Amino acid sequence: MPVVRRFGRVAPLLGLPVVLAGCVTDGPRSMLHPIGEIAQQQMDLFMWTFWLSIAVLVLVVGVLIFAIIRFRKQPTGDKDAIPNQVHGSVPLEIAWTIIPVVIVILVAVPTVRAIFDTEVRVTPQEEDLIVKVTGYQWWWRMEYPELGVVTANELHMPVGSRLILDLDSADVLHSFWVPKLAGKRDMIPNQDNQLWFTANEPGIYYGHCAELCLGAHAYMRFRVIVEEQEDFDAWVASFQQAGQQAASETQPVQDSQLVEQGRALFAQKGCIGCHTVEGYAQGYSTGNPDYPNLTNFGLRVTVGAGVLENTPENLAKWIRDPQAVKPGNYMPTLWSEDDPNAEEEAAAIAAFLLTLGNEGQEPQAQADARGGSNGDR
Ligand code: CUA
């Protein structure tokens, strides 16, 4: 049964197409579907080396197969005859020295060029957007110093513009990675690393920490929201309004009882000790810059640094028991296991947070403003 046994050895390979069919090139975290200039250049470089490797593979395997077939038998029929000896052949030595050198040059020249094009520190131009991104275990602080915007875990940028990121870390090493927009860049305390990229299609792009930073590393995610200029301007304006609202005397709208309860609990439960909310209450100073800023939280698309979609249910679940959603994170659990009010109070705080940035709107309009999950790329 040698044929059957031999077939048994290669049979698993027949399953390979099925397994490979599971690979998609445009998944949410695929670098094979570039959306910006930098990602495109890195992708082009990858494809160039890929096809070059295929050419080498085809050539080598072709010669091998030719040799196996062509020289199966000694032409003389003498099994013990010694083949032609080519040791020290000058033409051969020159050929197999030059060919690899040429291949290395073909890879090295575009690689070095791409490094200089994409890794260079750029001088900000007037139309560039500058963002200071600081990695924390396990979330992202995002600050637009020129626009007075401080937020967390979600970057906004207008389509077609260039974003220049100053990358820093508040604790251990992290790495900033949005596969569809640019390659990874480490975030190292006091290192002042920079990254820049452009995006030429509106959408919501997935980002991830790409450096093992212990604990909840796998849940250290973020989103880049690429939108039309007017939507970006409206987003920025909503932050500037939130700040002004703090200075104004009047409460802008009448909220539902649940929202009012949530607003009160946000202080009573101590949330204000860590989380800044611009305009939370007159004369109140809230929060600590080393914790996620929740100003305009209702405009966010995710909860817990990209872990859950930002819906009332998910947000309440996160507030009620953060460890169940994202094991290892530093947010305290505010209720004891058997507290009968826990669910209701968590839902109230969630309802309050979801109004931030959406003041006076109906809940459905709030969800639409966040974009839901339809725009995910
Ligand atoms: Cu931050 Cu991994």
Residues whose N, C-alpha, C, O or C-beta is under 5 A from the ligand:
A	BS01	CUA	L173 H174 S175 C209 A210 E211 L212 C213 H217 M220
